Structures are given as C-alpha cells and as structure tokens.
C-alpha cells in the first residue's frame, strides 16, 4: 500500500512541474498579448518585462496554498488518500484545461482554473463519500467549506464584471482624450494620465501584493494598511512628475513607459 502512495506522490510531483510550465506559459501569454499586438516596444523588451512579471507573480502567490489547504474543503473530513486523489484530479484537469486554452489562443486564468478544479474534485469526492456511507445529501456541507467557496466564486464572477465595466470606461475616456488633437493635448494631459495609471499599478502591488508575502516585515504591512490615501497621494505626485520629465526632458513616450 505504501508503494501506491509513493507512486502517486511521484505522479503528483511530475504533474505539478507540468502544471507550473503550462501555468507560467499562460501567465506569459496574458502579459504578452496586448504589448505584442500594439507593438509598443521591441519584442526583446516585452520578453524581459514578461519574465520579471511572472517572477514577481510567483513571489506573490503564497495565499494560493492557504486556499488549497482549507479554503475550499474541510481537511478533517478527508483522509490522506482522499486528499491525494483530489490533488491528482486538480493537476490533471488544470494541465489539460490550460493547455487546450493556450493551444486555441483563448484567454484564461491560472488561478481560476485551479480553484474551480479544486472545487469540482472536492464536491465529487464528497458526494461519493456521502453515497458510500449512506448519509443524507445534506451532509455534503460538512465536507465542503460552502461559505468560503461561495465567497471565492462570487468574487471571481464579480471581478470579471467589474473589470469589463471599468476597463470599458477607462478605454472610452482614454480614447476621448487622446483621439482628437493628440499633439496639442499630449504635453499637458499625458503626464497626469501616466501618473494615474502608474499610481493604480503601485497601489495594487503594495496593497494587494505585499500582504501575502511572508518576508515583508509586519511594520511595513501595517503602514501600508493604515495609510492608503497617503500612499495614493504621494504616488500620484511622484509618477506625474516622472512622466512629465520623460515628456519634457527625455522626449520619451509615456504610453510606452506605462
């Protein structure tokens, strides 16, 4: 029996490596598609930025293991054998799903695919255990952390809707500002536009990214959490000045910088 577990662990490790390769490829595509399509900078520069982005994203992904550990299902209700089966199913499904989407050139999220694969595998195994034990179907809730799972699913669906709505609004405003008489407006509006864009990126990295990194001191996390408006204000001033210097002194396009 122990040999079966060893084989399953080896298979799980191989699938994890494969899933990492497919997942990184998917994240790289998400980084690359807009930049390559717009031809904003050279292909070499795009590849360097994408590589750094994937590396930074990997550092910020600590919270994913916490979700996998006790966010979707209740670990105490499953045996070691059950957990191994769940994660094998998750890895196989994730690899196939991401590979198919990447092959067809369709956008998808590595995190979303992992979460829904984990949720599906957990629910199926919970239904099987309830059926075998003869308990009522109402006991499935003991195996699945339905409150946390529902919160994650609703958050994903809400983020998609908000991203579409806000993205459309930002695109509309941006095109309204820069489509007509861009030469005349560029010197005065581009710096502020770049400052707002870079402030949003900085705020997202500091507030959403640093909170899940273990090696960042707690004092830094507390300062960021307690002073969001201060960070936004100083970031807006700093990035607006930087963008204005790029325009006036270095004659460099702010849009390429963003």
Long-range contacts (C-beta under 8 A, 24 or more apart in sequence): 5-80, 5-81, 5-84, 8-84, 8-88, 9-84, 11-88, 12-84, 12-87, 12-88, 12-91, 15-88, 15-91, 15-92, 15-95, 16-91, 18-91, 18-95, 19-91, 19-94, 19-95, 19-98, 22-94, 22-95, 22-98, 22-99, 22-102, 23-94, 23-98, 23-110, 24-54, 25-98, 25-102, 26-98, 26-101, 26-102, 26-108, 26-110, 27-53, 27-54, 27-57, 27-110, 28-54, 29-102, 29-107, 30-107, 33-107, 40-255, 40-256, 41-256, 56-209, 59-213, 60-209, 60-212, 60-213, 61-212, 62-212, 62-213, 62-214, 63-212, 64-111, 64-114, 67-115, 67-118, 67-152, 68-114, 68-118, 70-145, 71-145, 71-148, 71-149, 71-152, 72-115, 72-118, 72-119, 72-122, 72-144, 72-145, 72-148, 72-149, 72-152, 73-118, 73-122, 73-126, 73-143, 73-144, 73-145, 74-142, 74-143, 74-144, 74-145, 77-126, 77-129, 77-142, 77-143, 78-125, 78-143, 82-125, 82-129, 85-121, 85-125, 86-118, 86-121, 86-122, 86-125, 87-121, 89-117, 89-120, 89-121, 89-124, 90-114, 90-117, 90-118, 90-121, 93-117, 93-120, 93-121, 112-156, 115-152, 115-156, 119-144, 119-149, 119-153, 186-247, 187-247, 187-248, 190-243, 190-247, 190-254, 190-255, 191-240, 191-241, 191-243, 191-244, 191-247, 191-254, 192-240, 192-243, 193-243, 193-254, 194-239, 194-240, 194-242, 194-243, 194-246, 194-254, 194-255, 194-257, 194-258, 195-236, 195-237, 195-238, 195-239, 195-240, 195-241, 195-242, 195-243, 196-236, 197-239, 197-258, 198-235, 198-239, 198-242, 198-243, 198-258, 199-232, 199-235, 199-236, 199-239, 202-231, 202-235, 202-239, 203-228, 203-231, 203-232, 203-235, 206-231, 207-231
